[in-house]
């Protein structure tokens, strides 16, 4: 679905995204991950291995359901 012509974006994605995103490892305890979500006021955390490979996304609602 194309965007309506009247919508313009003034900030490119790289201006609004973090250069060094907050991430967690697959072994990070859930309570620590939830605390990071709250502390950084973000809705999700990328889950990455030591080699930087993305293996999942932990959302705020995932964490709340599991706690």
N, C-alpha and C positions, 0 to 999 in steps of 0.2 A: 504494500500500500504506500504510495508516494505521499510525501509531506505536502500540506497545503503551501502554496507559493507565498502566503503572507507571513509564514513563520521564518524567522532568521535566528541564527545562533551566533552570539557574539563571543563566546568563550569556547575555544577548541578543547577537546577532551583532555589533552595533556596539561591544560591550565587548571582543570578542576580535579584531576586525579592526583593522588599522592605519588611522588617519585619513588619512595621506598614504602610500599604498602605494608601494613601490619599483617603478619601471617602467623600461622601456628603449624606445628609438626603433627603428624598423625598420632604421636604419643603424648601430646599435650593434654593434661587433665581437663575435663570438661569445665570444672569450676574456674580454672585459669583462663580458658578461652572465653567463657561468659564474662568474666571480669574485664578482659580486653575489649570485648564488644561494648560494654557499658562505659569503660574509661575513655575510649576513643570515639564514642557516639557514632558507631557504625552499625550497619544492619547485617553484615556478614564478614566472615574471615576466610581467605583462601587457605586451604590445607596443603602444605607443600613438603616434599621429602627433602632430605639434606642436599640433594643434587639440584634442587630448585624445581623439580617436576611437580606440577599441580596435580593433586590426587583427589581433590574435592573442595566443596564450599560448605562451611558451617554457617548457617543463618541464625539470626537471633531467635526465630521461632523454633528451629531445630534444638537449640540449646535449652530453651525454656521448657520444651516438651520432655527433654531427657532428664532435667533436674528434678 
